[in-house]
Amino acid sequence: MIPYLQIDHIDKAFTQGTYVLKGVSLTINKGEFVSIIGHSGCGKSTLLNIVAGLTGPTNGGVFLEGRQVDEPGPDRAVVFQNHSLLPWLTVYGNVKLAVDKVFGSTKSRAERHDWTMHHLQLVHMAHEHHKKPAEISGGMKQRVGIARALAMEPKVLLLDEPFGALDALTRAQLQDTVQEIAARLGNTVIMITHDVDEAVLLSDRIVMMTNGPAATIGEVLEVSLPRPRDRLSMTDSSAYLNARTRVLRFLYERHRHPVAA
Amino acid sequence: MSQSAIAARPAPEQIAPAEGSAAVVQLGVPRRSFLRRHILPALPGIAARTIPPLLGLALALGVWELLCMGPDASMPGPSKVWAEAKELVLDPWFVYGPQDIGLGWRLLTSLQRVAVGFSIATVMGIALGTIVGSSTWAMRALDPLFQVLRTVPPLAWLPIALAAFRDSHPAAMFVIFITAIWPIIINTAVGIRNIPQDYRNVALVLRLNHFEYFAKIMVPAAAPYIFTGLRIGVGLAWLGIVAAEMLTGGVGIGFFIWDAWNSSRLSDIIVALIYIGVVGFALDRIVAMLGHYATRGTAKG
């Protein structure tokens, strides 16, 4: 059986001979939620950009359902770290742009409108659909970014530190929203993060990256906690604490940040 | 927003006493309260904004009058200008003959030339700016050319334009075009080069084609820069038209000044200068307002 998404021996060098990533291989199953965690500068965003097709690998390749992907496309929708909403379009307009482009030939005008509103509802932003990005909060912008990505009906959803710029309470709300949607729609998700709790809460597997240069996958942790996961009751669960400790050990004992060391 | 909210709130208070009291009383109440509620509180604000410019104007006129008071002053003071040229101010739309028309008509003629020249400059400037902004090779090829040509003063183009078009009317419009186009090209190019990588990434993920990228990402993202270029361009165009018309003749405001100078009507020249200033200011404001309207919300959020 061919794997759903295969990252196959990826090397990436921005300048000749200096590798950012070296020998990264990872196979992801359909419907799986995978987090990639590591210190800043370890090349995890580069890895995500390679999967997205925004950056080309120096060696190796990415295969989605057996076919190599080497350019960006709506089948691998990205939720960008800084939301990347177009400020001259409304919340609705931003999502509609994606819907019109992806479903322009397959859905009628009314269907595209309903599809847009449906995805805004998923992230609880339907009531703010007429507002411009400048008029809503950071968390709301990120919700719209998620709605835009989901509305493309991607085969893989790529989240690039989606909650990094948000305050802790807003981040928790958004994590719950993402968890709920991923459970409901069965999305295949790759999320870049540097937040251990976030990784444990949301992921089926946590991929831990070693420090660069020539960063690679150091360890992969299966998180077999039952779903839906509730952040409050989990703080007492030993499985949660074990998973959390293992990631912390990896990050702060074995692969301390070179600058912080 | 907040003003209308204040305006809406007193309504129930006005109705409530009316139920108990006679209808005769009620008629007077809203009118007096409207004055008290809306006109009187606004007065200090209006005064603070209108009195300083009026004082400044009065001061400038006073200094001017003082400087030109002597019997052998070479320039007319404001009172003399008013006495000699008030007809030009009071009636800008008279027509006494083919060359003897009001300043309003002359300004319209000049504005028409600016409109044609500036419109062509806008279209070509944005097109060229887009090419230079999106292609490194086009930038390397054309940017040095633009940088040199943009420093050529408008009037230096006039002889070439006259030779090429063999007529003063299109030559004047060409001078406007060539004056206004450089800031439009340069600002558009800068705007396009400054489109954030985020927006490019969105376009890449969505697989927007070239036309969609141009219409949906490039133009709106660069719009604030483009409007800055247009605003500088319209100012330069207005500077250029007056100079060009002084040399080419015809019925424009520039030629009027030259004609008045040749017949020693200094007061007419001063009135024309004021008109030119006011129109130039209005053009600048109009383009700025269009820009403000067109780029609402484009500020980063």
Boltz contact constraints between the chains, C-beta under 6 A:
constraints:
  - contact:
      token1: [A, 54]
      token2: [B, 201]
      max_distance: 6.0
  - contact:
      token1: [A, 72]
      token2: [B, 204]
      max_distance: 6.0
  - contact:
      token1: [A, 72]
      token2: [B, 205]
      max_distance: 6.0
  - contact:
      token1: [A, 73]
      token2: [B, 207]
      max_distance: 6.0
  - contact:
      token1: [A, 78]
      token2: [B, 205]
      max_distance: 6.0
  - contact:
      token1: [A, 84]
      token2: [B, 198]
      max_distance: 6.0
  - contact:
      token1: [A, 84]
      token2: [B, 202]
      max_distance: 6.0
  - contact:
      token1: [A, 87]
      token2: [B, 297]
      max_distance: 6.0
  - contact:
      token1: [A, 87]
      token2: [B, 298]
      max_distance: 6.0
  - contact:
      token1: [A, 87]
      token2: [B, 301]
      max_distance: 6.0
  - contact:
      token1: [A, 88]
      token2: [B, 220]
      max_distance: 6.0
  - contact:
      token1: [A, 88]
      token2: [B, 297]
      max_distance: 6.0
  - contact:
      token1: [A, 88]
      token2: [B, 298]
      max_distance: 6.0
  - contact:
      token1: [A, 98]
      token2: [B, 206]
      max_distance: 6.0
  - contact:
      token1: [A, 101]
      token2: [B, 206]
      max_distance: 6.0
  - contact:
      token1: [A, 132]
      token2: [B, 297]
      max_distance: 6.0
  - contact:
      token1: [A, 133]
      token2: [B, 301]
      max_distance: 6.0
  - contact:
      token1: [A, 134]
      token2: [B, 297]
      max_distance: 6.0
  - contact:
      token1: [A, 134]
      token2: [B, 301]
      max_distance: 6.0
